[in-house]
Amino acid sequence: MAAMSNEARRGHGGPDSSERLSGASLFAGAVLMLSGPLSILMGAAGIAGDSLFAASSQYAYRFDLTAWGWIHIVVGLALVIAGMGVVTNKSWGRGAGAAAAAISLITQFMFVPYYPLWAIPMMTLDLLIIFALARFHVGTNGGW
């Protein structure tokens, strides 16, 4: 009988370890797949010319609401795709998820004057996603 290391028995480096998803990654994937459709809906509201948004004219990053709508739709689609990659544990999922959340964080920051009650909680979700995906997994033997 072949000897199996303690790491392999606990799921750290065993043959099926690629199928396991940590709790933080699962949280990040779920929040990505929640944040994406919400961003898409926000974009649809911007494209429809809804009276939901108002901004001061002295804001440096002022765009037409239709442009903001398309930006939110594109970012929302990226968030959904990255979320599916994270949840299905694809090799590109964590990096794409962190990058999509970072882009979403920047766009939400630029969107604060238009709808701060929406942008600030979304920025918080983006920060939580980045934190969850950027964590290192330390093994029991102290290795990375």
Secondary structure as UniProt FT lines:
FT   HELIX           6..9
FT   TURN            10..11
FT   TURN            15..16
FT   HELIX           17..19
FT   HELIX           23..47
FT   TURN            48..49
FT   TURN            51..52
FT   TURN            57..58
FT   TURN            60..61
FT   HELIX           65..87
FT   TURN            88..89
FT   TURN            91..92
FT   HELIX           93..111
FT   TURN            112..114
FT   HELIX           116..134
FT   TURN            140..141
//
